Amino acid sequence: MFKITSNKKGENSTVELSVSIPEEDVLKHRAHALEHLGEHAEIPGFRKGHVPENILVSKFGEQAVLEEAAEHAIEENYADIVMESKVRPIAHPKIIITKIAKGNPLEFNLVIEVMPEVTLPDYKKIASKADKKEKVEVTDKEVDDVISQFTKHYAKEGEEAPELTDEFVKTLGDFQDVTDLKTKIKDNLFKEKEMQATSKRRSNIIGSITKEAKVDVPASLIERELDQMIHEFTYELSRMGQTLENYTTHAKKTEEDIRNEWREKAANRVAQELVLQKIAEAEKLEPNKEEVEKEVNHMLEHYPNTPKERVVSFVEDMQLKQQVFKLLEE
């Protein structure tokens, strides 16, 4: 049975555990270790996986067999070690073996990244100052510009630009006349501008709060966010008929260069997410089960191959964020 001899906080949201496992518990994995080594051993006269024990020990040495057995012992005990130490890992641990020798217990350290502690400032006060609402307006010129873009499309297709009449407008869709078309264009432009203004306002609010909060962002979460940012960027490039490889070649950069340039932005995005989660926790906000189920079903109709658990997690997260922002905007 393993024994945790030390449990202390490290830097960058890590916990370092010092653990020992009795030698007899490690040696229980000797047969498994030999089997694993045998699967990859290329020894003349023997098929992989059918090499006798004495030949394997002769080739790799007892120390290599012991180290392999130690890996299996750590893997078998890891979940129980985490449970007993009451830590919440967010990535695979770093394993540092400090003592491994015949006749001695196995001793090692686990450096585990955990969810960081978030110290919130007076977020409601900060939000009240940062919540700058902009007046949203749509001019007649903007409506006319949309219609102009539409008629230019006909010219590009080699057709004569149509006269904007009630009869022509009815052929475009559910429009009664020219006035109805302009009204609906104006409504759509207004909604689009309103969404952009809301997004900008909320970004300013959470940015101001995060700036005053104390968040020690773990490296693994930053790397995960960078993966997502690269994925989003690759998708946007594909929509323009480009590839990430072509972009990096033209820009004379590597993907690693881009990740380094975006690292600070990624860290800030993660910090904002953690602050939002902490506010939701502090305010005891919970997703509305009925609304979540409704939205999940709706999304699964469009993306039937997506695992339901992922969709539920996504919808609950989005709903909590909406609740937090509504609270802050009030």
PEFENWO-V386673 format. One record per run of one state. SS is the DSSP state (A for helix, B for strand, O for the rest). FROM is the first residue (numbers start at 1). TO is the last residue. If there is no record, write none. Layout:
SS_FROM_TO, SS_FROM_TO
This chain:
O_1_2, B_3_9, O_10_13, B_14_21, O_22_22, A_23_27, O_28_29, A_30_40, O_41_52, A_53_60, O_61_61, A_62_85, O_86_88, B_89_89, O_90_93, B_94_99, O_100_105, B_106_114, O_115_117, B_118_119, O_120_122, A_123_130, O_131_139, A_140_156, O_157_165, A_166_170, O_171_177, A_178_212, O_213_213, B_214_215, O_216_218, A_219_239, O_240_243, A_244_251, O_252_254, A_255_282, O_283_288, A_289_302, O_303_307, A_308_329, O_330_330
